[in-house]
Amino acid sequence: MTATLDQARDLPLDAHVHTDLSPDSLVPIDVYAALAVELGIAELAITDHVDFDPRDPAFEYTSFEERERSVRQAAERWADRGLAIRFGAELTYNTSWDADLRDHLARYRYDFTIGSVHDWPGSPYVRSRIPRWIEGRGLDEIVGPYFEQVAAAARTGLFDTIGHFDVVKRYLQPYVMPAQLAAQPDIYEAALRAIVESGTGLEINTSGLRHSVGETYPPAAVVERFRELGGVRVTAGSDAHRSDWLAWGLAEGYRILARAEFSDLTFRRGGAPVAIPLPERFALA
């Protein structure tokens, strides 16, 4: 079956959504809520950015209290329309601010947490540094610092899921292409094993289908390897920053999970993890 890459309809969950309380989105939460009702998306996790380095854009961009108030009030407004809205966060992880992140999560409670590694300040993945960084290095050395941070994030046990597992491939284009990474699957292995051993979930993030990489973060082969290694928890999110990105490509993400023989998403609503069955139509895809 050929994937239809547009805003999906009739799905139980989009677990990665950014509102205007993230510095890189201008979308009010009610715009997403109205669209979710129209599309038949039953549940949203609002996961605005939380950064811990003063040089990063979401550092103190808003307060925990403001973010929680926005989501909880919207959840009340939209409950009678059949939409569930959960209070989550995408927390940028790096070993440099591990202590600050732990302190934050000790003081504040979220329904659902995504731990993500981005191109942190001083990293080799800042656009201006990449040409010099890759010179004379093998692919494992090029991506090594990124995946070391991903593995460290998983080993903390702090997160429900690891976000956009291999987004480093976006930073590296056009110097390193996704096909080169796919040709060396061993570069993913240590980070995947860390996620499995920690019991953390793996997110299939469909924003890569909108980007020039043209594939999910991570791609199907990596999701299948996660399953082979014993991974049991998966989530799915569009990583929307605009209203027309809500649930975009998400049906393909669900389809990839079903093909890897996952039958459920693992989500958290502030308590114990719950299983959300994939719609039956994906088992036939």
N, C-alpha and C positions, 0 to 999 in steps of 0.2 A: 504494500500500500504506500502510495506517495504521500509524504507529509504535507499538510496544509499549514503554511506558516503565516498565521494571522492571530487575531485575538480569539483564544479558545472560548468555547461555550460549554456550559453544563459540566463543570468540574467541582469537586468538593473543596479544593483549597488552592490558593496562591499564597505561599509562605514567605514571600520576600518582596515587600512593597515600601517605597520611600515617598513621604509627603513633603510639604513645604517646611517641615521641621528638620529636614536635611538640607545642607547648603547647596546641594546639586539638584534640587527638585523645587518646582513652583506649584505643585498640585495640592490643593486643599483635600483633606481626608474625605469630605463629603462628596467630592467629585468622583473619587475612586469608589466610594460606597454605592453611589447611584449607578455607576457603570457596572459594578459587580452584580447588582440586582438585575440589570438589563441582560448581562451575559449569562446569568445563571451560575455564577461562582459563589458557592455557599459560604465560604469562610476566607477571611483575609488575615494575614499577620502583618501588622504595620511595624516595619523594622528600620526605623530611621537610624542614621549613622551616629556612632559614639566613638570619638577619637581621644587619644591620651597623650599625644605629642602636641605641644603648642604650635608647631609648624603645620599641623594638619587642619584641613578646613572645618571639620566638625568639632574641633576642640572647643568646649564651652559655647557651642553655637546656640544652644538652648539648654534648659534645665530638665532634669529627670521629671520633676513635678509637672512642668508644662507639657512634656511629651505624654506622660501618663494621663493627665487630665484630658488632653485632646482625644486620645484613643478611647478612654472609658466613656466619655460623654457621647462620642460618636456611636459606640457600641449600643448605648441605651437608645439613641435616636433611631437606629436602623434595625433593632431587634425585631420589631413587629413587621418588618418587610422580609423576614426570613434570613437576614444576613448576620453572621457572627463575625465580630472584629476583635482580634487579640492584640495585646500589647507586647510587642517584641522589640528587639534591637539588633542591629548589625554592629558588633564591636570589633574594631580593628585590633588584631593581635600582633605583638612583637615581643620578644623576650626582653627588650629594653624597658618596656613599661608593664611587664608581667605583674609586678607588685601593685601598681595603680589600678590595673584592671581587676585584680582579685579584691582589692579594697572596695571598688565600685560594686561588684557583684555581692559582696558581703553586706553592703548597706542597702542595696536596692533589689527589688524583685521584679522579674519579667515573666510573662507567660511563656516566652519562647526566645531563645538566644541563638544567633548566628555568629560564629567566630570566623573572621575573614582576615587574610593577609593581603595587603595592598602594596603599592610601590612606596614604601616608607621613606621619609626624608633621609638622605644619605645612602640610600640603597643603590645598587648598580642598575636598577630598572627605571630610574628617572630617564626620560627620553634623551636628554643631552649626554648621558653617560653610556648609553648602550653600545654605540659603535666601538668605543674604547674597551668596554668591558668584555665583549665577545672576542676581541682580537686574540688569536693564539690559544683560545680555550676550547676544550671539548664541550659537547652539549651537556654532559652531566655536570661539568663545572659551571656552565653558564646558568643553569636553572637551580643549582645546588642551594644557594642561600635562600631562595624562595621556598623550596620544598622543605628545607630544614625548619623554617618558621612554621609552615603548615603542620609538620609533625609535632613540633613543640606545642602548638595550639591544641592539637588533639590530645596530647598527653596530659594537659592540665585537667581534663575532665570537666571543664567549666561550661562547655557549650552543648546545646542540643544537636547542632549540626555544624559542619565546616562549609563555609560558603565558597562558591565559585572556585573549586579546588585547584584548577590550573589556569587561572586568569593571567598568569605570567606570560602565556603565549600571546595575549593581546599586547602586552607591553613590548614584546620582542619583535613583533612584525615591523617592517618587512625583512629584518635581518635574519630571523629564524622563523620558519613557517610551521604551521601545525603538522604538516605531513612529516617534517623532520622529527618532531617529538613522537609522533605515532610510530615511527620506525625504530624508536628506542624505548620500548615500554618499560624497561627496567628502571628508568629514571623516576617513575612514579611509585615504585614498589615500597620503599621505606616509609613514605608518607601514608600510603594506603594502609600498610600494616599498622602504623601508629593509630590511625582512625579505628580500624577494626579492633585492635587490642584494648583501646580505651572505651569501646562501646559507644563512641560518638557517631552521629549520623553523617551521611554524605549527601550534600545537596546537589541535585541536578538543576543547574541554573541556565535558563534558556536565553539569557541576554546575549550570549555568544552568537546565536542565530541571527541577531540584528547587527552584530559587529562584523568587521571584515574577516574574522577568523572563520565564520560560517559554520560553526558547530557549537554544541553545548559545552558548558564547563561543568564536569569533564565530558568527553565524548563517550559514545556507547561502549567502546572497547574497554575503557577504564571503569565504567560502571559494572561491566561484566566481570572484570578482574576483581573488583571490590567484592562482588558476590562470591566468586571462587575462593577468596581469602577468608570468607566467613562473615562478611559484613551483612548486617540484618536491618539496619536503620537507614532509611532514605527519606529525603524531603524534596520538594519541587517548588521552584519559585521563578517568577519572571524577572525579578530585580527591576521592577518598574520604577522609573523616575519621571515619566510622563503618562498622561492618561491613556494615550493610544498604545502604550507599552504594557498595560495591565493584562496579564494572562497571555501575552504575545508569545507564540510558539510553544505554549505550555502543553498543548496536546501532544506535541512531539516529545517533550520531556517525559510525560506520562507513558508514552508508547515505548520509549527507550527503557524505562524501568520495567515495564511489563515484559519486554523481550529478554531482559536479564533475569526474569523469573521472580521479580518482586511482585507481591500481590497487594501490599499495603504501603502507605506512607506512615511514618512514625512522627507524630506531632505532640506538642505539649501545650496545654491550656492553663498553665500555672500550677498544675499538680503533677500527677504521675503521667508518663508518656501514654498516648493512646494510639491505636491503629486505625487508620482511615483507609478503607478498601479502595483500590483503584476501580474506576467504573469498568463494568464487564466488557464494554466495547473494546478496550485496549488489550484484553487478553486474546482477542481475535485478530489484532492488527499484525 
